[in-house]
Amino acid sequence: MPPLVCASPSSFADPRDAGVNVGATWGDAPYPVLVIDRRGALVGLNAAARRLLPHGNGDGVRRHLVPSWLCAAHRRLTDGSAGTFTGPLTGEIDERRYEAHPTPSEDGAVVWWLIDDTDRRVAETALLSAQERVAVLSAVSSRLLSTLNVPRCAEATVSMAAEHLAEAAVLVLPPQGRRHSLTYAQRGRPVQRAQRQIDPRAVHGLAEALQGFPPVPARWIDPDGLPDWVVPEGFAGPVGSVIVTPLPGHGVPAGALILLRSGTERAFTEGEEIFARLFAARAGAALSAARLYTEQAAITTTLMRELLPPALHTVDGVEYAGQYRPARDEERVGGDFYDFHPGAEASQETLVVLGDVAGKGLDAAVLTGKIRNTLHALLPLAGNHDEVLKLLNGALLTAQHTRFATLVLASVRRRDDRVHVRLTSAGHLPPLIVRRDGSVEEVPTRGTLVGALPEISSVGAEAVLGPGETCLLYTDGITEARGGPLGDEMFGERRLRRTLAECAGLPAEAVVERVQMIAAQWLGTGRHDDMAAVAVSAPAKAPAGAADHSGAGERAGRSG
């Protein structure tokens, strides 16, 4: 619809001169006011409206032009086709946005009050954009911090960057040797990863970003000069705009993020560059945390490998088996431990150690590792239990801790079809022997604990195991396990003896398995201390070659 035209305001200084019945306040309003009669003619406008409306020449007379959107609204209102207005009418005048509020008069004319709504809309748009970016950053933090896996965190970073910031994103991690890990993402496409030898200096600002320096402005980067490895395969069209921003980590740069838009997309604005830096800050923190966790996990795994109980097996015709259950399911090591040192030759004794360090968890495990390492160094003296315990006690007293330990040493050797065991206790529970007929005996060895007193004493004992008989070494985590019908009764030595009696003639592995199973059933879901048990058994059937101490087949592949 063409704009309405009206006579010059000088023709109608007051709408009442044109027979329109309106009030007098409209002319003093601080914002534009137009009076349009029922025929659609502009019959009045105040000073603000005169300054606002464009001018046109008609018949040599300067006339004001009413915008078409307002003219159409006036006609709908006056002919009754508009019904009830549900909200303000809006339209543009000279690239500004205005709201038009009508006030009808009795004679059909309408006073239109125009309110400039441009700044409010700009502010609302900026606020909405800020809210959306805050929501994106919140989602980024939540998603990225939910994983401590570096590759998955990298994939999530580029995926969200391509979704919210650009058409495509490339994550460049710090080099490992001469190669960089690259992760690519495009909207609607799967993430791709690659390991390449690249020259970061080929991308303006990338080498600096990988060193943690502030990013260079996007307008400084020439999209036409990007090397081929930057642009993901299948990228739509030539690159039209680029952002290179660092990923700050915890004291060390976590990498750099490259954002790409095609030539048909709008260029990155200054506000989007700032938003990209905020995004990169959160991604860098998440990647840095994931890398730190991975490094610590690798260190923990390496150290834990040395603290875990060794695998026991048959050596020189003697069966060995052991099981360890930490106090907490999430822990793998603690205060109870056992160790196993076969002799260099079949004629030499195998040393078995089972102990209990005061406390539980990682602190106790550290002392456990110290004891095991010390005993390993004392293996040349393993034939003299008293000397070994004396030297171990001195080593623990010089350490920077206040913990002590109990343990039992067992030196084992097979002679014909019998297994001879020398046992020495250092404050530990006495070992138990289950005979072939189901009877259970206690080995009479005793001594003082190590790591607490300057001087220690011990009394050793010897035992002989016939075919099918077992010597059990165990910690107090088994006998002191509280459970039963009311959940507060200890498992006790009596129940342990009864359980062992039922294991008569069983191999070592079955004995340990049954003891741990019965103790676990007694516990139920209750809390418990560390529990460890080691069984030394003479096989029910003598292995071939036992009489001449031939253990070469069993000795091959075992660890000391």
Disulfide bonds with the S-S distance in Angstrom:
none
